[in-house]
Amino acid sequence: MIEKMIVDLIKTKLFYAHFLQQMNRFETEKIETMGVSVTDRINLYYNPKFLETLSSKEKVACLEHEVLHLLCLHLFRGTDKDKLVFNIACDLAINPYIDHLPKSALMPKSFGFEEDKTAEWYYDQLVREKTALQKQLIKAKWSLLDEHGLWDESTGDRAFKEELVKRSIKLSLDETQDYGSIPGKIRETVEEFLETSKINWRSVLERFLIHATALKIRISRKRPNRRFEDLPGEKVEQKLKLLVGLDTSGSIQDALLGLFFSEIEKIKALGMQITVAECDSELGNVYPYRRRPKQVSGGGGTDFKPVFEYAQKSRPDCVVYLTDGYGSYPERSKIPTLWCLAPGGGFSGNFGRVLKLPEIKQN
């Protein structure tokens, strides 16, 4: 059923269809309608019995509804707000952009509001009258189209999870070139979101390894430069073998670990061949990176030497070490090394380059 709905979207809004195809899709009767969450993947849940009550156009409209929640990052923006009121506000912010929604869908005009406002704007208006709001919903038989409770799975490690959403959006836009499917007001939000990456890893790694070989860029007419259309594009010709040292000592809290994995995702997006070596005072799990693991090894003290001992055997092109910088350093290493320090981290080593990571977003 869900595949048929996505096929219907391909005919009208290719970006939406491509974006949905990247998601894990789960059929379940544990929820009443539909919903999305972000864990180590982007997940779409749907109750087939709910979908059977809808027309074909309403089904497609509900899929658009889920996509717009993700494009607007609604899953991450309401942790400090009243859940019911914020859930309603999020629907008011996106529903006017969707045709053929079920009649029970919430609209700004239902509450006497104008359209084209953010979820936060609607929230500020609604939160003052929460009791009256609940009575109004029951009386008018309006309802949320999906299960916003699933958004709770998306809390924690916000930087990593935002990066997953960002990569999926960018991939779908690059593949489909269907910018016109995204409503103008929301497109502004998406463009701003896609530009917030504070580290250009391609540029950093090119400069870092300019004398260390391995990374080759060749001109390609197949992928035009998106900023200057008359110029040819660039793409990686040869994969770079990176060993990413991941500090998993007791001083690395969940939010910081999420930030580390968000940076690994950005490097991965360049087509790099990445091996992750987890380490506290000892070498832990070592694995080719495909996606964030459900849990990591470690939790003890901090010693960076085991990663470099492993590097001597595996011979990567370079080591990128994600850490807060507090631990025991090796005296030296001949392998090009980039130390990526957490916000507030310190460095007392005597080799390699140092890069400070951006501050962790607070919500």
N, C-alpha and C positions, 0 to 999 in steps of 0.2 A: 504493500500500500504506500509506504513512504517513498519508495523508489519511483512510483508512478507520479507522485506529487512533485518530486524533484525534476522529473522529465518534463512535466507541465511548465515548470519554472524556466527550464532551458529555452523554451520557445519565446519567453517574454523578457526574462531577466537573468541573463547568463551568469553574471557575477554571483547572484544569490545562489544559484544552483551549484556552481563550482565551490563556493564557500561551504555549503551544506554537505557536499560530497567529501570534504575533509574531516567531517565530524564522526565520532563514534555514535552509532544510532542504536537505541535500545527500545524495543517494544515491551511495555509493562503495564499492568493494571494496578500497580501500587500507587500511581498518581491518577487523578481524575481527568486531566487534559494533556498538556504538553509541558515541556520545560527544557532549559539548558543549564549546564554547569561547566566549570573549567577545573580540571584536576591536573593530571599529567597529560591529558588530552582535552579537546573540546567535545562535550557530550550533548547529544540530543535525545530526549526521552519523549515517548508518545504512547498514549493509550488508544489502541485501535477502536475500542467501543466509542470513545469520544469522536474520533475522526469519522466514524460511520454516520454520525448525526449531522455532518456538514455536507454542503454541496461541494463540487469540485473546486469552484472559485474560492469558497471559504477555506478549504483545506490549504490551498496555496497561500492565501492571505495569512493564515496562522503561521506558516513557515517563514514568511517575510517578517512577521512580528518577532519571532525568535532571533532572526538574523539582526534586526535593528537593535534589540536589547544588547547584543554582543558588540555591534559597531559603536554603540554609545557608551560601552563599558558600564552599563547599569549594574552588573553583577558585583562591581567593586566599589561603587560610589555611595552606598547607603548604610555602611556598618555602624555609623553613629546616629542613625535616624530611626524613628518609629517605623517598624516594618510595614504595617498595613498601609499607612499613609504614603510611604515612599513607593511601595508597589503600585499604588494607584497613580501616583505622580509620574512614574516611569511609563505607564501605559498612555497617559494623557500626552506625554512628550512624543510618542512615536505613532500612535494609531491614526492621526490625521493624514499620514503619508501613505497609508495602505488602503487600497480599494478592496471592496467585497468582504470586509470583516463581518463576522456574525453580528446580529442586531444587539446582542448583549454587551458588545465591546464599549469600553469607556471612551468618551470623547470630551475635549475641553468645553465644548458648547453645552454639554449636559450640566456643567457646573457654572456656566456663565463666564467662562474664561475664553480668551483669544488663543489662537494656535501659535505655533512656532516659538514656544518657550521651552526652557530646559526642565528636566525633571526636578531640579532643585527649586526652580521658580514656582512650579505647581505645588511642590511640597510646602514651601513657606506659606502659601495661601491656604492650603488644606489643613495643616497641622493645628491651626488655631481652633478648628471646629470638628475635632475628631469624632465626638459623640454624635453630633448631627450628621456627620458624614456616613457613619455606619448605618443609621436609620434610613438615610437617603438611598443608599445602595440596595438595601432590602426592599424598600418600597418600590423603587423603579426597576428592580430585577436586573440591574447591571452586574457585571461580573468580570473578574480578571480572566483572560483567555488561557493563562498558563500558570504553572506551579512555580512561583517565585521562591518558595522555600528551598528549592534545589540550589539557589544561589549560595546558600550557606556552605556548600561544598567548595566554593570558590574563594573562601576567606583564607588568609594566611599566604605567605610567599607571593604577595601581589605582583612584585616585579617580574617573577618568572611567569606567572599566569598571564599577565598583560602581554608579555613577549610572545607567548604562544598565540594569543589572539592577533597580535600585530603581524606576526609572520604569516598566519593564515589569510588575513585580509590582503596583505601585500602580494602573496602568491596568487590569489584569485584575481586581483586587479592586473597583475603582470600577465597572467595567462589569458584572460578574457578581454582586457582593454575596455571593459564595459563600465566605465565611470558613470555613464548616464543613468544606470539603474539606481544609484544611491541618491536620495533626495538632496537637493542643494544645501539646505541648512545642516543636515547630518553629514554631508560630504565635507563641509568645513571642519566639523569635529574630527572626522576620520583623518583628514589631511594633517591637522594639527597633531593628532595622536601619533601618526606615522613618522612625524618629524622630531619627536621628542627623544629619540635615542641619542644619548650624550656621547657615546663612543663610536666612532667610525672604525670598526675593526679592520676593514679592508685597508684603509689608509694607515692605521697603526702598524699592522703586520707588514705592509709593503715597506714602510720606512725602517721598521725594526730589522727586517731581513734583507735590506738592499745589498748588504755586503756578504750575506750568508747564503745566497743563492736560493734555490727551491721554488720561490714564487715567481711565476712568469705571467705577464699580462700581454695578450695580443689583441690587435684591433679586429673587431668583428662588425661587419655590415648587417649581420642578422639581428643584432640587438642594438638599436639606436640609442644614443645618449638621450635620456628622458628630459634632461634639463635644457640641452641645446640640440634641437632636432636635426640640425644640419651637420652635427659631428657624429662620427662613428662611436659605437659603444665599446666597452671593455669586458672581458670575461677571463676567468682563471683557466689557464691552459693545462697546468699541472697541479695535482693535488698536493697540498702541503701536509706533511705528517707532524701533527702537533701532539705533544704529551701535555695534558692539562693536569697539573698538580692541584688537588682539591683539599684544602684544609678542613678536616672534619673533627677537629679537636673540641674540647668541652667549651671553649670560648666562642665558638661559632653557633649563634642562635638560629632558629628557624628562618626568621626574616632575612638574615644575612645569607644563609644557605640558598634561599630563593633568589636573592640578587646574584649570587655566583652562577647558579644554573641559568638565569636569564642571559648572562653574558656568554655562557657556553652555547646557548641557542643561537645567539647572534653570529658567533664564529662558525657554527655549523652551517648556517644559512649561506655562507660563502663557498660551500662545497669542500671544506677542509676534511681531512681524514683525522679524526680526533680519538685519542685514547685517554680516558680519565683514570688517574691514579689517586684514590682516596688515601688520606694519610693523617694520623694524629702524631703520636710518637713512633708509630710503626706503620709500615705500608699495609693498607687495607684492601678493599676491592679494587681491581683493575679491569677495565672493560672498554671495548669500542663503544663510543657514545652514539646512541640512537635517540633516546629520550630519557628524561629524568627518571631515575629509579625510585621505587616507592619508599625506600629507606637507604641510609648510608651507614658505613662502618665508622668506628671511631668513638670519640667522646672523652678521650684522655688528654694527656699533655701534647705539646707541639714540638716536633722535630722535623725539619725539612730535608734532612740528609737522605732518608730512605727513598724519596722520590728521585733524587739525583743518582743514587746507586742503581735504581731500576733503569734510569735513562742511559746510563753507561752501557747497559746490556741491550736495550731496545733501540738505541741510536735514533731518536726522533730528530727532525729538522730543528725544532726548538722546544723549549719548555715554557708554558704559560702557567704561572702559579697563582691561584686565587686564595688569598689569605688575609688575616688581619695584620700579619707581619710580625707577630710576637711569638718567638720560638728560637730554636737552635739552628743556626745556619751552617752549611758546609763552607769550607775555606774558599773553594773556587769550583768552577765548572767550565769546561771548554764548550759546552752546548749553549747556544744563544738562549738567554733567559729573560723573560718579561715578568716582573713581579706586579701583580694586580692587587692593590691594597684596598681593603674595605674602608669606607668612610671612617675617619678617626683612627685608622691603623698607623703603625709605625714601621720603619725599615732600618735594620742595623746590619745588613749584609754588605759584602764588598765586591759584588759582581752583578751584572745584569742591569736592565733598565727598569724603572719604577713608573707605574701608572696608577693614578688614584681613580677608584670607581665612584660613580655618582651617589649622592645621598639617597637613602631608601625612602620612598614615598610613605607618608603617614596618612592614614584615613580615619 
